[in-house]
Amino acid sequence: MKTALFLSCALLLAPSLSLAAEQTWTGKISDSACGAKHEEAAEGEGVMPDRECTQACIRGGSKYVLVVGGKVLQIANQENKDLATHAGHLVKVTGELNGSAITASTIEMAR
């Protein structure tokens, strides 16, 4: 009887625990080479907008990151197609933070 009660409680609490870990951040999709500031032009192209710089740095081997209030957060799931779509854009990212890396479940333009 105690085992059945324990299992029932565990099953009821499990969904709420997984939902509690999901968070939302608003920031800019950038790259690991430039982080919060795109000061130098990638690939010797001169000064370029953040989006173009991010795309060039990604082509050069950098990883996507999310910059929130000057803090650079790594993005664990680099294969997310929305990262390329929103490179250099101000976005709202929903996902889970594990250490210093976000596993993004949704990425959409910030309003």
N, C-alpha and C positions, 0 to 999 in steps of 0.2 A: 504494500500500500504506500509506504514512504517513497519507494522508487517511482511509482506511477505519479505521485504528487510532484516529486522533484523533476521528472521528465516533462510533465505538463507545464510547470513554471518555466523551465528552460526553453521550451518551444514558444511560449508566449513572449519571453523577453528577447529571444534571438533576433527577430526582425527589427525591434526598436534599437538594438545595439548597432546593427549595421547601418541604419539610417542616421544615427547620431554622428557617425564618422564623416558623412558627406558634408562639404562646405562649399561656399561660393566666394570667389575672389574677383575683383575688377582690376584689370591691369592691361599692360601692353605685351603682345607676343613679340619677343625679340630673339636674339641668338646668344649662345654662350660666349662667343668671342667679344661681342660689344656690350652685352648686359644691358645696363640702364642707359648708356650713352653711345650713340653712333657718331663718334668724333672723327674717325679716320675712314676713308673710303675703302671698301673692300675691292680686291682685284684691280687696284690702281685706277679706278674710274673717276676720281675726283669726288666732290661733295655730292651725295645722293640722298633722297628721302629715306626715312626709316624702313619703309616696306622693301624698297629695292636693296638696301644695305643688308637687311635680314635675309632676303632671298639669296643674295650673293654669298653671304657668310655660310648659309646652309649648304649651298653648292660646294663651298670650300671645305666642308666637313664639320662645321659647328653644329650644335644641337639647339633645338627650340627651348626657350625659357619663358617664364612669365615674370614681368617686372611689376611689382605691386608697391607703390609708394617708395621707390628707390631700392627695395629689397628684391633680389633675384631668386626666383624659385625654379628649381629644375622641373622638367616634365618627364615623367617616367615612360609614358606611352607615346613615343616619338612617331609611331606609325599612324596616329590619328590624322585623318585627311583634313580635318578642320584647321590644323596648325598651318598648313601651307595656304589655305584659303584666307586665313586671318593674319598672316605674317605682317608685322608692323602696325596692326590695328589695335585700338582700345577694345577690349572684349570682357565678357563675363564668363568665367570658367567655373564649372561645377565639377567636383570630384572629391577624392580623398587625399589627404596629406599624410604621407608615410615618411617620417624623418624630415628631409628637406625637399622631397620630390612629390609632386602632385600627379596622381593618376586621374586624368581628365575624363569625365563621362560626357559632358557637353561643353561646347565652346560656341558662343554667339556674340554678335556685336553688342557693345554696351550702349545704352540709351542715354 
